[in-house]
């Protein structure tokens, strides 16, 4: 960070767990650090919240070399990434993902976006972070539902790319749902490796990378229909994979 200025963007829950700690560490290392809190939930991944963040950055006189840190799950990463990509034509971006889904999927690959009432992730860009810092230890604070949401994305990339990883997930699913630390570390490491291999071969999603949308075409439609609040992303993708698999099977 050239001018040692950092703005953390997070939500109330993650802020209560890690916000003060991260600010303290950054300030101790000489960074001029600030934090902006936004509401949590997919329905807040919107242009109106992005505008609020632009306003807050302007109040803080954020310039082109002010770095943004997304601290939270997939919503926070997408929203912060979108703001970083568009404010002053691009700010340095760092992700610190705190959910399993964000650690193994949404923080990897450079897709950033906000939603429209009629379509999910329709307003966005490709914008790579300068770094992604992943600590599986924070997964111990997650709800059972959040763990399941992340495992859905692990299953997705396993189906796409690794029968061996799929078998491993089948074997260890019960312990993963109990948040077994070493096994969660393995999931994070393997899922990231598989996704990175695909992204590096097709960073702009012109061909091969489209396989990572498995379950998402229908899943996103379900999320829109649910108003971005009654169905989690993991639940929607799980249903999407089931439906898309049935369609593929029926087509032979």
C-alpha positions in Angstrom: 0.0 0.0 0.0 1.9 3.0 -1.3 0.5 5.7 1.0 -0.4 3.3 3.9 -4.0 4.3 3.7 -6.6 1.5 4.1 -10.3 1.4 4.4 -12.0 -1.9 5.7 -15.5 -2.6 4.5 -17.4 -5.1 6.6 -20.8 -5.9 8.1 -22.0 -5.6 11.7 -21.5 -9.3 12.6 -18.0 -9.6 11.2 -17.1 -6.2 12.6 -18.1 -7.4 16.1 -15.8 -10.4 15.7 -12.8 -9.1 13.9 -13.1 -5.4 13.1 -11.4 -3.9 16.1 -8.7 -6.5 16.0 -7.8 -5.9 12.3 -7.8 -2.1 12.8 -5.5 -2.5 15.8 -3.0 -4.7 13.9 -3.0 -2.3 10.9 -2.5 0.8 13.0 0.2 -0.9 15.0 2.0 -1.5 11.7 1.7 2.2 10.7 -1.3 2.1 8.4 -3.8 5.0 8.4 -6.8 2.7 8.7 -10.5 3.2 8.8 -13.6 1.0 8.7 -17.0 1.4 7.1 -19.9 -0.9 8.2 -22.7 -1.8 5.8 -25.8 -4.0 6.3 -25.4 -7.8 5.8 -27.4 -9.8 3.3 -27.6 -10.4 -0.5 -30.4 -7.8 -0.8 -27.8 -5.1 0.2 -25.4 -6.0 -2.6 -26.9 -3.2 -4.6 -26.1 0.0 -6.4 -27.6 2.0 -3.5 -25.2 0.5 -1.0 -22.3 1.0 -3.5 -23.3 4.7 -3.7 -23.3 4.9 0.1 -19.7 3.5 0.0 -18.7 6.0 -2.7 -20.0 8.8 -0.5 -18.1 7.5 2.6 -14.9 7.2 0.6 -15.3 10.7 -0.7 -15.8 12.0 2.9 -12.6 10.3 3.9 -10.8 11.8 0.9 -9.9 8.4 -0.4 -7.6 8.6 -3.4 -6.4 6.3 -6.1 -3.8 4.5 -3.9 -6.1 4.0 -0.9 -6.5 0.3 -0.5 -9.9 -1.4 0.2 -10.1 -4.5 2.3 -13.2 -6.6 2.2 -13.7 -8.4 5.5 -16.6 -10.9 5.4 -18.3 -13.4 3.1 -19.2 -13.4 -0.5 -21.5 -10.4 -0.4 -18.9 -8.3 1.2 -16.2 -9.4 -1.3 -18.4 -8.8 -4.3 -19.6 -5.4 -3.1 -16.2 -4.1 -2.0 -14.6 -5.5 -5.2 -17.2 -3.6 -7.3 -16.5 -0.4 -5.5 -12.8 -0.9 -5.7 -13.1 -1.5 -9.5 -15.2 1.6 -10.1 -14.1 4.3 -7.6 -11.6 6.6 -9.4 -11.2 3.8 -12.0 -9.7 1.4 -9.6 -8.3 1.1 -6.1 -6.0 -1.6 -4.7 -8.2 -4.5 -3.4 -7.5 -7.1 -0.7 -10.0 -9.8 0.3 -10.1 -11.4 3.8 -12.9 -13.9 3.4 -14.5 -15.2 6.6 -17.0 -17.8 5.3 -16.3 -21.1 3.7 -18.1 -20.2 0.5 -16.0 -17.0 0.2 -12.7 -18.7 1.0 -13.1 -21.4 -1.6 -15.1 -19.7 -4.3 -16.2 -16.0 -4.4 -12.8 -14.5 -3.3 -11.0 -16.4 -6.1 -11.0 -15.3 -9.7 -11.7 -11.6 -9.8 -15.4 -11.5 -10.5 -17.0 -8.5 -8.7 -20.6 -7.3 -9.0 -23.8 -6.0 -7.5 -27.3 -7.2 -8.1 -30.2 -5.7 -10.0 -33.8 -6.5 -8.8 -34.3 -8.4 -12.1 -30.9 -10.3 -12.2 -28.1 -11.3 -9.9 -24.6 -10.1 -10.5 -25.6 -8.4 -13.7 -23.7 -5.1 -12.9 -20.0 -5.9 -12.5 -16.6 -6.5 -13.8 -13.4 -8.6 -13.7 -11.1 -7.0 -11.1 -8.3 -9.0 -9.5 -7.3 -8.4 -5.9 -3.8 -7.7 -4.9 -4.0 -10.5 -2.3 -6.5 -12.9 -0.7 -5.8 -13.8 3.0 -7.6 -17.0 4.0 -7.6 -18.2 7.6 -9.7 -21.4 8.1 -9.6 -20.8 11.8 -12.4 -18.2 11.4 -14.7 -20.9 10.0 -15.3 -22.2 13.6 -17.6 -19.2 14.2 -19.9 -20.1 11.3 -23.4 -21.4 11.6 -24.2 -24.9 10.3 -26.1 -23.3 7.3 -23.0 -21.3 6.4 -20.8 -24.4 6.4 -23.3 -26.2 4.2 -23.4 -23.2 1.8 -19.6 -23.5 1.4 -19.6 -27.3 1.0 -22.0 -26.9 -1.9 -19.4 -24.9 -3.8 -16.8 -27.5 -3.0 -19.1 -30.2 -4.4 -19.6 -28.1 -7.5 -15.9 -27.8 -8.3 -15.4 -31.5 -7.4 -18.1 -32.5 -9.9 -16.5 -30.3 -12.6 -12.9 -31.3 -12.1 -12.0 -34.0 -9.6 -13.7 -37.3 -9.0 -11.2 -38.0 -6.3 -12.1 -34.9 -4.4 -15.8 -35.7 -4.8 -15.2 -39.2 -3.2 -13.2 -37.5 -0.4 -16.1 -35.1 0.3 -18.5 -38.1 0.4 -16.2 -39.9 2.9 -15.7 -36.9 5.2 -19.0 -35.0 4.9 -20.2 -35.8 8.4 -17.0 -34.5 10.0 -17.0 -31.4 7.7 -20.5 -30.5 8.9 -19.1 -30.7 12.5 -16.4 -28.2 11.5 -13.5 -30.5 11.9 -10.5 -28.1 11.7 -8.0 -30.2 9.7 -10.6 -31.4 7.2 -11.9 -27.8 6.6 -8.3 -26.8 5.9 -8.1 -29.6 3.3 -11.4 -28.5 1.7 -10.2 -24.9 1.4 -6.8 -25.9 0.0 -8.1 -28.4 -2.6 -11.1 -26.3 -3.7 -9.0 -23.2 -4.2 -6.4 -25.2 -6.2 -9.0 -26.7 -8.5 -10.7 -23.3 -9.2 -7.4 -21.5 -9.7 -6.3 -24.1 -12.3 -9.5 -23.3 -14.3 -9.3 -19.5 -13.8 -5.7 -19.3 -14.9 -6.5 -21.0 -18.2 -9.5 -18.7 -18.9 -9.4 -15.5 -16.7 -12.0 -13.6 -18.8 -14.5 -16.5 -18.9 -14.4 -16.8 -22.7 -14.7 -20.6 -22.7 -13.4 -23.2 -20.1 -14.2 -21.0 -17.1 -17.9 -21.2 -17.8 -18.0 -24.6 -16.3 -17.7 -22.9 -12.9 -21.2 -21.6 -13.5 -22.6 -25.1 -13.0 -25.7 -24.8 -10.9 -25.6 -21.0 -11.0 -27.7 -20.2 -14.1 -30.8 -21.7 -12.5 -29.5 -21.0 -9.0 -29.3 -17.2 -9.7 -32.8 -17.2 -11.1 -34.1 -18.9 -8.0 -32.4 -16.2 -5.8 -34.0 -13.4 -7.9 -37.4 -15.0 -7.5 -36.9 -15.3 -3.8 -36.1 -11.6 -3.6 -32.5 -12.2 -2.5 -33.6 -13.1 1.1 -35.5 -16.4 1.4 -33.0 -18.6 -0.2 -29.2 -18.6 0.5 -26.7 -18.7 -2.4 -25.6 -22.2 -1.4 -29.2 -23.5 -1.3 -29.9 -22.0 -4.7 -26.8 -23.4 -6.3 -27.5 -26.9 -4.8 -31.0 -26.8 -6.3 -29.5 -25.4 -9.6 -27.0 -28.3 -9.8 -29.8 -30.9 -9.3 -32.0 -29.3 -11.9 -29.2 -28.8 -14.4 -28.0 -32.3 -13.9 -31.5 -33.7 -14.6 -31.8 -31.5 -17.7 -28.4 -32.8 -19.0 -29.4 -36.4 -18.3 -32.7 -36.0 -20.1 -30.9 -34.6 -23.1 -28.6 -37.6 -23.1 
